[in-house]
Amino acid sequence: MKILKKLRKNEEGATAIEYGLIAALIAVAAITAMQSLGGELDKSFNQVADTLETGAKAERTASE
């Protein structure tokens, strides 16, 4: 009986589980944010690359 009472009072395992759940939720939120941000960055970089390519073509045409 004393062992069961002692186990009931011991909350160290519960605290570790709570911290684990918090870390998991933060990880899920970070992954979700990075995926949406990654898509936007991809669009921006492609737009910059297209603009540079267009400018380079115009420069070559003007110098000919």
C-alpha positions as MATLAB code, in Angstrom:
seq = 'MKILKKLRKNEEGATAIEYGLIAALIAVAAITAMQSLGGELDKSFNQVADTLETGAKAERTASE';
ca = [
       0.000    0.000    0.000;
       2.828    2.408    0.807;
       4.292    1.868   -2.657;
       1.015    2.838   -4.344;
       0.712    5.983   -2.231;
       4.312    6.864   -3.022;
       3.741    6.365   -6.760;
       0.598    8.493   -6.661;
       2.500   11.384   -5.067;
       5.428   11.137   -7.500;
       4.753   13.631  -10.292;
       8.182   13.685  -11.965;
       7.061   11.411  -14.803;
       3.987   13.524  -15.439;
       6.105   16.658  -15.650;
       8.447   15.040  -18.155;
       5.485   13.969  -20.283;
       4.060   17.490  -20.170;
       7.359   18.971  -21.319;
       7.513   16.382  -24.090;
       4.026   17.316  -25.281;
       4.881   21.009  -25.244;
       8.046   20.352  -27.256;
       6.066   18.270  -29.762;
       3.473   21.020  -30.212;
       6.180   23.625  -30.736;
       7.843   21.372  -33.317;
       4.573   20.895  -35.220;
       3.937   24.660  -35.210;
       7.486   25.364  -36.412;
       7.267   22.804  -39.218;
       3.933   24.216  -40.384;
       5.273   27.772  -40.369;
       8.437   26.785  -42.219;
       6.506   24.950  -44.912;
       4.295   27.936  -45.688;
       7.251   30.320  -45.498;
       9.263   28.027  -47.769;
       6.605   28.215  -50.461;
       6.592   31.994  -50.329;
      10.398   32.141  -50.457;
      10.416   29.842  -53.467;
       8.044   32.175  -55.302;
      10.143   35.214  -54.400;
      13.425   33.638  -55.518;
      11.883   32.485  -58.791;
      10.570   36.003  -59.427;
      14.002   37.511  -58.761;
      15.657   34.927  -61.032;
      13.184   35.651  -63.829;
      13.739   39.406  -63.472;
      17.519   38.984  -63.583;
      17.268   36.735  -66.625;
      15.043   39.228  -68.429;
      17.442   42.064  -67.571;
      20.448   40.072  -68.760;
      18.727   39.296  -72.073;
      17.847   42.971  -72.537;
      21.440   43.974  -71.759;
      22.819   41.506  -74.326;
      20.346   42.702  -76.952;
      21.204   46.365  -76.307;
      24.937   45.756  -76.588;
      24.676   43.955  -79.937;
];
